[in-house]
Amino acid sequence: MQMNHSSQIISNRYAARLNSFRMGMGQGSPTQRTGVLGLLERAAQVKGLNAVDLNFPDHCADVSTSDLKSTLGDLGLSINDSLNGISIGH
């Protein structure tokens, strides 16, 4: 854990880029979800992982904000907060 300037405890984050979980997508169970929600489910299987980096607009185009937020919460994940966890570019 780290302390910020106002002496609040900040939890460390163990984050990964969501695209890192694309390899082999769709080759698993036929009931496996695909798209960003499927990637989040795969990421949540990594022990200790608690945050993900999203690419905008790639990871936000085909899913509603409420579904994304709900799925993140259900899986115990959050968006990495370095630059708000969103990478803008191609």
KARA-V944327 format. One record per residue. N is the residue number from 0. RES is the residue in one letter. D_LAST is the distance of its C-alpha to the last C-alpha in Angstrom with 2 decimals. Layout:
# KARA-V944327
n/res/d_last
N/RES/D_LAST
N/RES/D_LAST
This chain:
# KARA-V944327
n/res/d_last
0/M/33.26
1/Q/32.68
2/M/34.53
3/N/32.94
4/H/35.00
5/S/36.76
6/S/37.93
7/Q/35.93
8/I/34.89
9/I/31.17
10/S/30.29
11/N/28.09
12/R/24.95
13/Y/23.91
14/A/20.25
15/A/17.72
16/R/14.07
17/L/14.44
18/N/12.55
19/S/15.43
20/F/17.72
21/R/16.40
22/M/18.70
23/G/21.79
24/M/20.76
25/G/23.38
26/Q/25.86
27/G/27.71
28/S/29.95
29/P/29.99
30/T/29.92
31/Q/26.74
32/R/24.20
33/T/20.82
34/G/17.55
35/V/16.57
36/L/20.31
37/G/21.14
38/L/18.59
39/L/20.21
40/E/23.59
41/R/22.80
42/A/21.58
43/A/24.77
44/Q/26.86
45/V/26.07
46/K/29.10
47/G/28.49
48/L/24.83
49/N/24.76
50/A/21.24
51/V/17.67
52/D/14.25
53/L/12.12
54/N/8.47
55/F/8.75
56/P/9.08
57/D/8.69
58/H/11.80
59/C/13.64
60/A/13.77
61/D/16.63
62/V/18.70
63/S/20.86
64/T/20.84
65/S/24.38
66/D/23.70
67/L/20.86
68/K/23.19
69/S/26.15
70/T/24.62
71/L/23.42
72/G/26.98
73/D/28.72
74/L/26.99
75/G/27.64
76/L/24.02
77/S/22.36
78/I/19.00
79/N/18.81
80/D/19.77
81/S/18.26
82/L/16.26
83/N/17.20
84/G/15.33
85/I/12.13
86/S/8.91
87/I/7.14
88/G/3.76
89/H/0.00
